[in-house]
Amino acid sequence: MEGPHMALTESEARVLAALSLPQFPAALTVRQLCAATGLTAGAARRALHGLSRTGLALGTRHTPATWQATHRGRLTIHTPTYRDYLTRNLTVPETRPRTRRPPPCSQHSRSHLSAQVKT
């Protein structure tokens, strides 16, 4: 189906609204979408895959996968049929920078540390 006659499920509309709001980051993970919409991870993933199949959302292949609304998706969620989803109480998800795990201690630095801890 095309245009305003496209039928979205409740979950798809909630996810598309979260992906389309300007106060949210440009791309969201499933975890962030769950926090924003109150959906379970399974429901959010089903909604994302449905939106992806219809060209309304686009996912990335990197880990963790992030999702964003396409131009067509933003146009759809702004139609009178779905516009009220944009004004519902959505929680802005926390974004935290990804941190890398520190490299393991080398054998040299371990022996140095154990030498200082003598009792």
Phi and psi in radians as a Rosetta constraint file:
Dihedral C 1 N 2 CA 2 C 2 CIRCULARHARMONIC -1.992 0.35
Dihedral N 2 CA 2 C 2 N 3 CIRCULARHARMONIC 2.687 0.35
Dihedral C 2 N 3 CA 3 C 3 CIRCULARHARMONIC 1.040 0.35
Dihedral N 3 CA 3 C 3 N 4 CIRCULARHARMONIC -2.516 0.35
Dihedral C 3 N 4 CA 4 C 4 CIRCULARHARMONIC -1.202 0.35
Dihedral N 4 CA 4 C 4 N 5 CIRCULARHARMONIC -0.206 0.35
Dihedral C 4 N 5 CA 5 C 5 CIRCULARHARMONIC -1.489 0.35
Dihedral N 5 CA 5 C 5 N 6 CIRCULARHARMONIC -0.048 0.35
Dihedral C 5 N 6 CA 6 C 6 CIRCULARHARMONIC -1.165 0.35
Dihedral N 6 CA 6 C 6 N 7 CIRCULARHARMONIC 2.241 0.35
Dihedral C 6 N 7 CA 7 C 7 CIRCULARHARMONIC -1.659 0.35
Dihedral N 7 CA 7 C 7 N 8 CIRCULARHARMONIC 2.120 0.35
Dihedral C 7 N 8 CA 8 C 8 CIRCULARHARMONIC -1.835 0.35
Dihedral N 8 CA 8 C 8 N 9 CIRCULARHARMONIC 2.566 0.35
Dihedral C 8 N 9 CA 9 C 9 CIRCULARHARMONIC -1.294 0.35
Dihedral N 9 CA 9 C 9 N 10 CIRCULARHARMONIC 2.913 0.35
Dihedral C 9 N 10 CA 10 C 10 CIRCULARHARMONIC -0.992 0.35
Dihedral N 10 CA 10 C 10 N 11 CIRCULARHARMONIC -0.800 0.35
Dihedral C 10 N 11 CA 11 C 11 CIRCULARHARMONIC -1.121 0.35
Dihedral N 11 CA 11 C 11 N 12 CIRCULARHARMONIC -0.738 0.35
Dihedral C 11 N 12 CA 12 C 12 CIRCULARHARMONIC -1.092 0.35
Dihedral N 12 CA 12 C 12 N 13 CIRCULARHARMONIC -0.725 0.35
Dihedral C 12 N 13 CA 13 C 13 CIRCULARHARMONIC -1.139 0.35
Dihedral N 13 CA 13 C 13 N 14 CIRCULARHARMONIC -0.717 0.35
Dihedral C 13 N 14 CA 14 C 14 CIRCULARHARMONIC -1.139 0.35
Dihedral N 14 CA 14 C 14 N 15 CIRCULARHARMONIC -0.755 0.35
Dihedral C 14 N 15 CA 15 C 15 CIRCULARHARMONIC -1.163 0.35
Dihedral N 15 CA 15 C 15 N 16 CIRCULARHARMONIC -0.784 0.35
Dihedral C 15 N 16 CA 16 C 16 CIRCULARHARMONIC -1.106 0.35
Dihedral N 16 CA 16 C 16 N 17 CIRCULARHARMONIC -0.650 0.35
Dihedral C 16 N 17 CA 17 C 17 CIRCULARHARMONIC -1.101 0.35
Dihedral N 17 CA 17 C 17 N 18 CIRCULARHARMONIC -0.781 0.35
Dihedral C 17 N 18 CA 18 C 18 CIRCULARHARMONIC -1.097 0.35
Dihedral N 18 CA 18 C 18 N 19 CIRCULARHARMONIC -0.674 0.35
Dihedral C 18 N 19 CA 19 C 19 CIRCULARHARMONIC -1.258 0.35
Dihedral N 19 CA 19 C 19 N 20 CIRCULARHARMONIC -0.334 0.35
Dihedral C 19 N 20 CA 20 C 20 CIRCULARHARMONIC -1.738 0.35
Dihedral N 20 CA 20 C 20 N 21 CIRCULARHARMONIC -0.197 0.35
Dihedral C 20 N 21 CA 21 C 21 CIRCULARHARMONIC -1.338 0.35
Dihedral N 21 CA 21 C 21 N 22 CIRCULARHARMONIC 2.367 0.35
Dihedral C 21 N 22 CA 22 C 22 CIRCULARHARMONIC -1.196 0.35
Dihedral N 22 CA 22 C 22 N 23 CIRCULARHARMONIC -0.423 0.35
Dihedral C 22 N 23 CA 23 C 23 CIRCULARHARMONIC -1.371 0.35
Dihedral N 23 CA 23 C 23 N 24 CIRCULARHARMONIC -0.164 0.35
Dihedral C 23 N 24 CA 24 C 24 CIRCULARHARMONIC -1.582 0.35
Dihedral N 24 CA 24 C 24 N 25 CIRCULARHARMONIC 2.752 0.35
Dihedral C 24 N 25 CA 25 C 25 CIRCULARHARMONIC -1.031 0.35
Dihedral N 25 CA 25 C 25 N 26 CIRCULARHARMONIC 2.782 0.35
Dihedral C 25 N 26 CA 26 C 26 CIRCULARHARMONIC -1.066 0.35
Dihedral N 26 CA 26 C 26 N 27 CIRCULARHARMONIC -0.595 0.35
Dihedral C 26 N 27 CA 27 C 27 CIRCULARHARMONIC -2.355 0.35
Dihedral N 27 CA 27 C 27 N 28 CIRCULARHARMONIC 2.425 0.35
Dihedral C 27 N 28 CA 28 C 28 CIRCULARHARMONIC -2.142 0.35
Dihedral N 28 CA 28 C 28 N 29 CIRCULARHARMONIC 2.584 0.35
Dihedral C 28 N 29 CA 29 C 29 CIRCULARHARMONIC -1.469 0.35
Dihedral N 29 CA 29 C 29 N 30 CIRCULARHARMONIC 2.936 0.35
Dihedral C 29 N 30 CA 30 C 30 CIRCULARHARMONIC -1.055 0.35
Dihedral N 30 CA 30 C 30 N 31 CIRCULARHARMONIC -0.720 0.35
Dihedral C 30 N 31 CA 31 C 31 CIRCULARHARMONIC -1.042 0.35
Dihedral N 31 CA 31 C 31 N 32 CIRCULARHARMONIC -0.764 0.35
Dihedral C 31 N 32 CA 32 C 32 CIRCULARHARMONIC -1.159 0.35
Dihedral N 32 CA 32 C 32 N 33 CIRCULARHARMONIC -0.675 0.35
Dihedral C 32 N 33 CA 33 C 33 CIRCULARHARMONIC -1.128 0.35
Dihedral N 33 CA 33 C 33 N 34 CIRCULARHARMONIC -0.674 0.35
Dihedral C 33 N 34 CA 34 C 34 CIRCULARHARMONIC -1.090 0.35
Dihedral N 34 CA 34 C 34 N 35 CIRCULARHARMONIC -0.755 0.35
Dihedral C 34 N 35 CA 35 C 35 CIRCULARHARMONIC -1.141 0.35
Dihedral N 35 CA 35 C 35 N 36 CIRCULARHARMONIC -0.630 0.35
Dihedral C 35 N 36 CA 36 C 36 CIRCULARHARMONIC -1.334 0.35
Dihedral N 36 CA 36 C 36 N 37 CIRCULARHARMONIC -0.621 0.35
Dihedral C 36 N 37 CA 37 C 37 CIRCULARHARMONIC -1.852 0.35
Dihedral N 37 CA 37 C 37 N 38 CIRCULARHARMONIC -0.304 0.35
Dihedral C 37 N 38 CA 38 C 38 CIRCULARHARMONIC 1.418 0.35
Dihedral N 38 CA 38 C 38 N 39 CIRCULARHARMONIC 0.155 0.35
Dihedral C 38 N 39 CA 39 C 39 CIRCULARHARMONIC -1.461 0.35
Dihedral N 39 CA 39 C 39 N 40 CIRCULARHARMONIC 2.754 0.35
Dihedral C 39 N 40 CA 40 C 40 CIRCULARHARMONIC -1.310 0.35
Dihedral N 40 CA 40 C 40 N 41 CIRCULARHARMONIC 2.875 0.35
Dihedral C 40 N 41 CA 41 C 41 CIRCULARHARMONIC -1.077 0.35
Dihedral N 41 CA 41 C 41 N 42 CIRCULARHARMONIC -0.711 0.35
Dihedral C 41 N 42 CA 42 C 42 CIRCULARHARMONIC -1.108 0.35
Dihedral N 42 CA 42 C 42 N 43 CIRCULARHARMONIC -0.764 0.35
Dihedral C 42 N 43 CA 43 C 43 CIRCULARHARMONIC -1.149 0.35
Dihedral N 43 CA 43 C 43 N 44 CIRCULARHARMONIC -0.690 0.35
Dihedral C 43 N 44 CA 44 C 44 CIRCULARHARMONIC -1.141 0.35
Dihedral N 44 CA 44 C 44 N 45 CIRCULARHARMONIC -0.735 0.35
Dihedral C 44 N 45 CA 45 C 45 CIRCULARHARMONIC -1.133 0.35
Dihedral N 45 CA 45 C 45 N 46 CIRCULARHARMONIC -0.739 0.35
Dihedral C 45 N 46 CA 46 C 46 CIRCULARHARMONIC -1.067 0.35
Dihedral N 46 CA 46 C 46 N 47 CIRCULARHARMONIC -0.742 0.35
Dihedral C 46 N 47 CA 47 C 47 CIRCULARHARMONIC -1.115 0.35
Dihedral N 47 CA 47 C 47 N 48 CIRCULARHARMONIC -0.755 0.35
Dihedral C 47 N 48 CA 48 C 48 CIRCULARHARMONIC -1.106 0.35
Dihedral N 48 CA 48 C 48 N 49 CIRCULARHARMONIC -0.719 0.35
Dihedral C 48 N 49 CA 49 C 49 CIRCULARHARMONIC -1.190 0.35
Dihedral N 49 CA 49 C 49 N 50 CIRCULARHARMONIC -0.642 0.35
Dihedral C 49 N 50 CA 50 C 50 CIRCULARHARMONIC -1.131 0.35
Dihedral N 50 CA 50 C 50 N 51 CIRCULARHARMONIC -0.756 0.35
Dihedral C 50 N 51 CA 51 C 51 CIRCULARHARMONIC -1.153 0.35
Dihedral N 51 CA 51 C 51 N 52 CIRCULARHARMONIC -0.633 0.35
Dihedral C 51 N 52 CA 52 C 52 CIRCULARHARMONIC -1.168 0.35
Dihedral N 52 CA 52 C 52 N 53 CIRCULARHARMONIC -0.758 0.35
Dihedral C 52 N 53 CA 53 C 53 CIRCULARHARMONIC -1.076 0.35
Dihedral N 53 CA 53 C 53 N 54 CIRCULARHARMONIC -0.552 0.35
Dihedral C 53 N 54 CA 54 C 54 CIRCULARHARMONIC -1.635 0.35
Dihedral N 54 CA 54 C 54 N 55 CIRCULARHARMONIC 0.053 0.35
Dihedral C 54 N 55 CA 55 C 55 CIRCULARHARMONIC 1.392 0.35
Dihedral N 55 CA 55 C 55 N 56 CIRCULARHARMONIC 0.335 0.35
Dihedral C 55 N 56 CA 56 C 56 CIRCULARHARMONIC -1.707 0.35
Dihedral N 56 CA 56 C 56 N 57 CIRCULARHARMONIC -0.291 0.35
Dihedral C 56 N 57 CA 57 C 57 CIRCULARHARMONIC -2.460 0.35
Dihedral N 57 CA 57 C 57 N 58 CIRCULARHARMONIC 2.722 0.35
Dihedral C 57 N 58 CA 58 C 58 CIRCULARHARMONIC -2.354 0.35
Dihedral N 58 CA 58 C 58 N 59 CIRCULARHARMONIC 2.277 0.35
Dihedral C 58 N 59 CA 59 C 59 CIRCULARHARMONIC -1.844 0.35
Dihedral N 59 CA 59 C 59 N 60 CIRCULARHARMONIC 2.705 0.35
Dihedral C 59 N 60 CA 60 C 60 CIRCULARHARMONIC -1.700 0.35
Dihedral N 60 CA 60 C 60 N 61 CIRCULARHARMONIC 2.841 0.35
Dihedral C 60 N 61 CA 61 C 61 CIRCULARHARMONIC -1.698 0.35
Dihedral N 61 CA 61 C 61 N 62 CIRCULARHARMONIC -0.148 0.35
Dihedral C 61 N 62 CA 62 C 62 CIRCULARHARMONIC -1.358 0.35
Dihedral N 62 CA 62 C 62 N 63 CIRCULARHARMONIC 2.902 0.35
Dihedral C 62 N 63 CA 63 C 63 CIRCULARHARMONIC -1.839 0.35
Dihedral N 63 CA 63 C 63 N 64 CIRCULARHARMONIC 2.273 0.35
Dihedral C 63 N 64 CA 64 C 64 CIRCULARHARMONIC -1.311 0.35
Dihedral N 64 CA 64 C 64 N 65 CIRCULARHARMONIC 2.582 0.35
Dihedral C 64 N 65 CA 65 C 65 CIRCULARHARMONIC -1.124 0.35
Dihedral N 65 CA 65 C 65 N 66 CIRCULARHARMONIC 2.433 0.35
Dihedral C 65 N 66 CA 66 C 66 CIRCULARHARMONIC -2.103 0.35
Dihedral N 66 CA 66 C 66 N 67 CIRCULARHARMONIC 2.720 0.35
Dihedral C 66 N 67 CA 67 C 67 CIRCULARHARMONIC -2.226 0.35
Dihedral N 67 CA 67 C 67 N 68 CIRCULARHARMONIC 2.576 0.35
Dihedral C 67 N 68 CA 68 C 68 CIRCULARHARMONIC -2.501 0.35
Dihedral N 68 CA 68 C 68 N 69 CIRCULARHARMONIC 2.704 0.35
Dihedral C 68 N 69 CA 69 C 69 CIRCULARHARMONIC -1.348 0.35
Dihedral N 69 CA 69 C 69 N 70 CIRCULARHARMONIC 2.483 0.35
Dihedral C 69 N 70 CA 70 C 70 CIRCULARHARMONIC -1.446 0.35
Dihedral N 70 CA 70 C 70 N 71 CIRCULARHARMONIC 3.002 0.35
Dihedral C 70 N 71 CA 71 C 71 CIRCULARHARMONIC -1.027 0.35
Dihedral N 71 CA 71 C 71 N 72 CIRCULARHARMONIC -0.752 0.35
Dihedral C 71 N 72 CA 72 C 72 CIRCULARHARMONIC -1.099 0.35
Dihedral N 72 CA 72 C 72 N 73 CIRCULARHARMONIC -0.645 0.35
Dihedral C 72 N 73 CA 73 C 73 CIRCULARHARMONIC -1.131 0.35
Dihedral N 73 CA 73 C 73 N 74 CIRCULARHARMONIC -0.744 0.35
Dihedral C 73 N 74 CA 74 C 74 CIRCULARHARMONIC -1.140 0.35
Dihedral N 74 CA 74 C 74 N 75 CIRCULARHARMONIC -0.659 0.35
Dihedral C 74 N 75 CA 75 C 75 CIRCULARHARMONIC -1.124 0.35
Dihedral N 75 CA 75 C 75 N 76 CIRCULARHARMONIC -0.713 0.35
Dihedral C 75 N 76 CA 76 C 76 CIRCULARHARMONIC -1.124 0.35
Dihedral N 76 CA 76 C 76 N 77 CIRCULARHARMONIC -0.798 0.35
Dihedral C 76 N 77 CA 77 C 77 CIRCULARHARMONIC -1.238 0.35
Dihedral N 77 CA 77 C 77 N 78 CIRCULARHARMONIC -0.312 0.35
Dihedral C 77 N 78 CA 78 C 78 CIRCULARHARMONIC -1.590 0.35
Dihedral N 78 CA 78 C 78 N 79 CIRCULARHARMONIC 0.020 0.35
Dihedral C 78 N 79 CA 79 C 79 CIRCULARHARMONIC -1.257 0.35
Dihedral N 79 CA 79 C 79 N 80 CIRCULARHARMONIC 2.734 0.35
Dihedral C 79 N 80 CA 80 C 80 CIRCULARHARMONIC -0.960 0.35
Dihedral N 80 CA 80 C 80 N 81 CIRCULARHARMONIC -0.539 0.35
Dihedral C 80 N 81 CA 81 C 81 CIRCULARHARMONIC -1.099 0.35
Dihedral N 81 CA 81 C 81 N 82 CIRCULARHARMONIC -0.662 0.35
Dihedral C 81 N 82 CA 82 C 82 CIRCULARHARMONIC -1.991 0.35
Dihedral N 82 CA 82 C 82 N 83 CIRCULARHARMONIC -0.066 0.35
Dihedral C 82 N 83 CA 83 C 83 CIRCULARHARMONIC -0.968 0.35
Dihedral N 83 CA 83 C 83 N 84 CIRCULARHARMONIC -0.592 0.35
Dihedral C 83 N 84 CA 84 C 84 CIRCULARHARMONIC -1.145 0.35
Dihedral N 84 CA 84 C 84 N 85 CIRCULARHARMONIC -0.340 0.35
Dihedral C 84 N 85 CA 85 C 85 CIRCULARHARMONIC -1.175 0.35
Dihedral N 85 CA 85 C 85 N 86 CIRCULARHARMONIC -0.445 0.35
Dihedral C 85 N 86 CA 86 C 86 CIRCULARHARMONIC -1.264 0.35
Dihedral N 86 CA 86 C 86 N 87 CIRCULARHARMONIC -0.404 0.35
Dihedral C 86 N 87 CA 87 C 87 CIRCULARHARMONIC -1.762 0.35
Dihedral N 87 CA 87 C 87 N 88 CIRCULARHARMONIC -0.024 0.35
Dihedral C 87 N 88 CA 88 C 88 CIRCULARHARMONIC -1.238 0.35
Dihedral N 88 CA 88 C 88 N 89 CIRCULARHARMONIC 2.830 0.35
Dihedral C 88 N 89 CA 89 C 89 CIRCULARHARMONIC -1.262 0.35
Dihedral N 89 CA 89 C 89 N 90 CIRCULARHARMONIC 1.749 0.35
Dihedral C 89 N 90 CA 90 C 90 CIRCULARHARMONIC -1.908 0.35
Dihedral N 90 CA 90 C 90 N 91 CIRCULARHARMONIC 2.420 0.35
Dihedral C 90 N 91 CA 91 C 91 CIRCULARHARMONIC -1.589 0.35
Dihedral N 91 CA 91 C 91 N 92 CIRCULARHARMONIC 2.243 0.35
Dihedral C 91 N 92 CA 92 C 92 CIRCULARHARMONIC -1.210 0.35
Dihedral N 92 CA 92 C 92 N 93 CIRCULARHARMONIC 2.091 0.35
Dihedral C 92 N 93 CA 93 C 93 CIRCULARHARMONIC -1.235 0.35
Dihedral N 93 CA 93 C 93 N 94 CIRCULARHARMONIC 2.579 0.35
Dihedral C 93 N 94 CA 94 C 94 CIRCULARHARMONIC -1.270 0.35
Dihedral N 94 CA 94 C 94 N 95 CIRCULARHARMONIC 2.430 0.35
Dihedral C 94 N 95 CA 95 C 95 CIRCULARHARMONIC -2.061 0.35
Dihedral N 95 CA 95 C 95 N 96 CIRCULARHARMONIC 2.239 0.35
Dihedral C 95 N 96 CA 96 C 96 CIRCULARHARMONIC -2.223 0.35
Dihedral N 96 CA 96 C 96 N 97 CIRCULARHARMONIC 2.510 0.35
Dihedral C 96 N 97 CA 97 C 97 CIRCULARHARMONIC -1.151 0.35
Dihedral N 97 CA 97 C 97 N 98 CIRCULARHARMONIC 2.519 0.35
Dihedral C 97 N 98 CA 98 C 98 CIRCULARHARMONIC -1.285 0.35
Dihedral N 98 CA 98 C 98 N 99 CIRCULARHARMONIC 2.321 0.35
Dihedral C 98 N 99 CA 99 C 99 CIRCULARHARMONIC -1.967 0.35
Dihedral N 99 CA 99 C 99 N 100 CIRCULARHARMONIC 2.523 0.35
Dihedral C 99 N 100 CA 100 C 100 CIRCULARHARMONIC -1.586 0.35
Dihedral N 100 CA 100 C 100 N 101 CIRCULARHARMONIC 2.586 0.35
Dihedral C 100 N 101 CA 101 C 101 CIRCULARHARMONIC -1.242 0.35
Dihedral N 101 CA 101 C 101 N 102 CIRCULARHARMONIC 2.381 0.35
Dihedral C 101 N 102 CA 102 C 102 CIRCULARHARMONIC -1.130 0.35
Dihedral N 102 CA 102 C 102 N 103 CIRCULARHARMONIC 2.626 0.35
Dihedral C 102 N 103 CA 103 C 103 CIRCULARHARMONIC -1.138 0.35
Dihedral N 103 CA 103 C 103 N 104 CIRCULARHARMONIC 2.653 0.35
Dihedral C 103 N 104 CA 104 C 104 CIRCULARHARMONIC -1.123 0.35
Dihedral N 104 CA 104 C 104 N 105 CIRCULARHARMONIC 2.633 0.35
Dihedral C 104 N 105 CA 105 C 105 CIRCULARHARMONIC -1.124 0.35
Dihedral N 105 CA 105 C 105 N 106 CIRCULARHARMONIC 2.447 0.35
Dihedral C 105 N 106 CA 106 C 106 CIRCULARHARMONIC -1.350 0.35
Dihedral N 106 CA 106 C 106 N 107 CIRCULARHARMONIC 2.841 0.35
Dihedral C 106 N 107 CA 107 C 107 CIRCULARHARMONIC -1.062 0.35
Dihedral N 107 CA 107 C 107 N 108 CIRCULARHARMONIC -0.629 0.35
Dihedral C 107 N 108 CA 108 C 108 CIRCULARHARMONIC -1.108 0.35
Dihedral N 108 CA 108 C 108 N 109 CIRCULARHARMONIC -0.784 0.35
Dihedral C 108 N 109 CA 109 C 109 CIRCULARHARMONIC -1.229 0.35
Dihedral N 109 CA 109 C 109 N 110 CIRCULARHARMONIC -0.515 0.35
Dihedral C 109 N 110 CA 110 C 110 CIRCULARHARMONIC -1.172 0.35
Dihedral N 110 CA 110 C 110 N 111 CIRCULARHARMONIC -0.779 0.35
Dihedral C 110 N 111 CA 111 C 111 CIRCULARHARMONIC -1.142 0.35
Dihedral N 111 CA 111 C 111 N 112 CIRCULARHARMONIC -0.589 0.35
Dihedral C 111 N 112 CA 112 C 112 CIRCULARHARMONIC -1.131 0.35
Dihedral N 112 CA 112 C 112 N 113 CIRCULARHARMONIC -0.733 0.35
Dihedral C 112 N 113 CA 113 C 113 CIRCULARHARMONIC -1.191 0.35
Dihedral N 113 CA 113 C 113 N 114 CIRCULARHARMONIC -0.750 0.35
Dihedral C 113 N 114 CA 114 C 114 CIRCULARHARMONIC -1.209 0.35
Dihedral N 114 CA 114 C 114 N 115 CIRCULARHARMONIC -0.467 0.35
Dihedral C 114 N 115 CA 115 C 115 CIRCULARHARMONIC -1.198 0.35
Dihedral N 115 CA 115 C 115 N 116 CIRCULARHARMONIC -0.500 0.35
Dihedral C 115 N 116 CA 116 C 116 CIRCULARHARMONIC -1.409 0.35
Dihedral N 116 CA 116 C 116 N 117 CIRCULARHARMONIC -0.311 0.35
Dihedral C 116 N 117 CA 117 C 117 CIRCULARHARMONIC -1.710 0.35
Dihedral N 117 CA 117 C 117 N 118 CIRCULARHARMONIC 0.332 0.35
Dihedral C 117 N 118 CA 118 C 118 CIRCULARHARMONIC -1.126 0.35
Dihedral N 118 CA 118 C 118 N 119 CIRCULARHARMONIC 2.478 0.35
